[in-house]
Amino acid sequence: MTINLTPEQERRIQAVLSRGAYESVEEVVEAALTAVEQLTVPGFAGTQQELDTLLAEGLASKQPAEDEFWSSVGKQTDAMLAEHKTGPRS
């Protein structure tokens, strides 16, 4: 799918990237889609302001992307396994 952005949309995306909140345009688009999904999915009992606050908190949390998370888990697991293998044997 090809998406054509207006100059204003491109400026806004670049502003988000320059603040370091995301590392790529794809991450910004994913966050925007998530926000739209949250707004359009029925069942959220809070107000729009509460939803906006939660979204802002999530964006500011700098949580790792899924692939970064699993890569981190893999590295930690490898380190634990290496430590176990080199530890004292009974």
N, C-alpha and C positions, 0 to 999 in steps of 0.2 A: 504494500500500500504506500502510495506517495502522498505526502501531506504538504501543502503549500501554506507557509506562515506569512502573516503580514509583517512588515518591518517592526511594528510595535510588539508583536508577539516574540519575534526574534530578540528584540532588545530586552524584553522581560526575562526570557530564558537566559540570555547572557548575564543579566544582573544576578539571577539566582546562582548561576555557575560561579560568578566572580566572588560571591560571598562564601563559597566553599561548602555550601549545603549539599551539593551533589557533584559528582565527578564527571557526568556526561549528560548530554541532551536526552539520551534514552532514560536515565534515571529521573530526570525532571518530568518527562512525559509519563512515566510510570506513576510517579507521585500524583500528578494531575489526574490521571485516570482513576486512581484509587480514591481521590477526593470526590470526583464526580460519582463514582459508584456508591460511596458512602451517602452522598446527598440524595441519590435516586433509589436506594434500597429501602423498602419500607421496614419498619420495626425499630428504628432508633427513637427512643422515648424522650430524648433531650431536646433542648431548643437549638436553633441554628447557631446561636452564639456559643453554646456548649460544644457543639460539633466543631465549630471553627477553632475554639480553644484547644480541643483535643488534637485536631489536625496540626495546629501550629506547634504544639508540644511534641508531636511525633516528628515533624520536620526538623525541629531543633535538637532532637535526641541524638542525631547522627548515628543511628543504628546501622550496623553493617548490612550490606545487601546479602541476599540469601547465599550466593556463591562465596562471598567473603566469609560469612558465618561458617559454612561447612568446611572451607579451607582452614579456618582457624581451629575448628574441632579436630580436623585431620592432623594438623601440626601438633596440637596438644596431645592427642592420642599417640602419635608416633614418639613424642618425647617421653611420655609415660612408659611406653613399651620398651624403649631403649634403656631407660633408667631401671626398669624391672629386670631386663636381661643382664645388665652389668652389675646389679646389686649382689650382695652376699647370698650364697646358696647354702641351704641346710642339708 
